[in-house]
Amino acid sequence: MKKEDNLKENWKKDFPYEKLQATHVNRRDFAKFLTLVSGGLVVGSGLVAAKAYLMPKEEVQGEHFICKKNEVPVGGTRGFVIEGSTIPYILIHLENGDFKAYEQKCTHLSCSVFYKPGTGIIHCPCHEGSFDAKTGEVLAGPPPRDLPSLEVFFKGDDVFVKSFVKTKEEHSV
């Protein structure tokens, strides 16, 4: 026996499979794989749901200073994060003079939204979702819910936000 033949035999001992068996997957192995993946997805979804239920998103507590009125031009915006939170918000100075504050995450897949000046629309570029800048209501696209909002109020020239208190009619809807 040649040395080369001996090397081939040793290799086959270390890796005892044939090329045909390496590319062939039988039904039983495929079913086991699908079961494992499906089970992993179920467990993962359950953990996400449990986290959302056990640790709900924190509501904005108290009043928070954002900026001076003149720092946001008409049709302009200002992004902000409230102290102690990681949720991004957007303050919009609408063309009619009103100020509105919304979460800057689309309710579809949490993409960043932005205000289109002069249109009255808050737009999500990921899947073409649109929200009404005056109310936060969904106008178009896949978002399932309105944008969460904060109440904007003023103390002199200072702009403040606090959590929006819903009326009885809004709770019943």
Residue, then its C-alpha position, 0 to 999 in steps of 0.5 A: m500500500k502506498k503512503e498516499d493511499n494510507l493518508k486517504e484511508n486515515w482521512k476517511k476514519d477521521f471523517p466517516y461520511e460519504k458525500l451523498q450522505a452529507t447532502h441528503v437530509n431525511r424527513r425525520d431529521f428535517a422534522k426534528f429541525l423544524t420542531l426545534v426551530s418552532g419551539g424556539l420561536v414559541v419560547g422567544s415570543g412567550l418571553v417577549a410577551a412576559k416581559a411586556y406584561l411584567m415590565p410595562k413601559e414607564e409613563v412620563q411622570g411630572e413636568h419636563f422642560i424641553c426648550k424655549k418657544n423661539e428655539v423651534p421655528v414654525g414648521g420645525t421640530r426638536g427631538f428630546v429624551i426625558e430624563g430617566s427614560t430612553i424613549p425618543y420624542i419629537l416636539i413639533h411646532l405646527e404651522n397653525g402655532d400649536f406645539k405637539a409632542y409624540e413618541q418618535k417611534c412608529t407603532h408598526l416596527s419602531c422606526s423613527v418618524f419625522y414631520k414633513p413641514g407644511t403637510g401636517i403629516i408625521h411620516c415613517p419612511c420604513h413602510e410608508g406609514s403616516f400620522d396626523a400631526k395634530t392628533g397622532e392618528v394613523l392616516a396610512g400604512p401599516p401602523p396599528r395604533d396612533l402615536p403616543s403623545l405627551e401634553v405640551f404646555f407653557k410657563g412663560d416662554d418655556v415649553f414643558v411636557k407631561s403625560f397626557v391625561k385621557t378623558k372618560e370618552e378616550h378611556s372607553v374607546 
